[in-house]
Amino acid sequence: MSTLTSYFGFLLAVLIITLALFIGLSKIRLI
């Protein structure tokens, strides 16, 4: 159960980082 929780936490972190980078690149392109 602990492994599953850490796996989902890692997946969530990667998703947030990817979204943050994507939004950042979009803002840079708009400016």
RODO-2510 file (C-alpha; in nm, 4 decimals, decimal comma):
residues 31
     n   res          X          Y          Z
     1     m     0,0000     0,0000     0,0000
     2     s     0,2870     0,2336     0,0819
     3     t     0,4461     0,1668    -0,2569
     4     l     0,1174     0,2398    -0,4347
     5     t     0,0763     0,5677    -0,2464
     6     s     0,4307     0,6815    -0,3256
     7     y     0,3806     0,5841    -0,6910
     8     f     0,0646     0,7956    -0,7196
     9     g     0,2400     1,0818    -0,5392
    10     f     0,5271     1,0655    -0,7894
    11     l     0,2829     1,0539    -1,0812
    12     l     0,0954     1,3557    -0,9423
    13     a     0,4204     1,5505    -0,8978
    14     v     0,5256     1,4782    -1,2572
    15     l     0,1837     1,5859    -1,3857
    16     i     0,1964     1,9137    -1,1901
    17     i     0,5506     1,9893    -1,3112
    18     t     0,4508     1,9134    -1,6720
    19     l     0,1453     2,1390    -1,6470
    20     a     0,3524     2,4174    -1,4889
    21     l     0,6107     2,3972    -1,7697
    22     f     0,3391     2,3866    -2,0371
    23     i     0,1614     2,6921    -1,8922
    24     g     0,4944     2,8748    -1,8592
    25     l     0,5831     2,8066    -2,2229
    26     s     0,2366     2,9163    -2,3361
    27     k     0,2687     3,2464    -2,1473
    28     i     0,6148     3,3054    -2,2952
    29     r     0,4784     3,2445    -2,6462
    30     l     0,1828     3,4792    -2,5892
    31     i     0,4057     3,7629    -2,4704
***
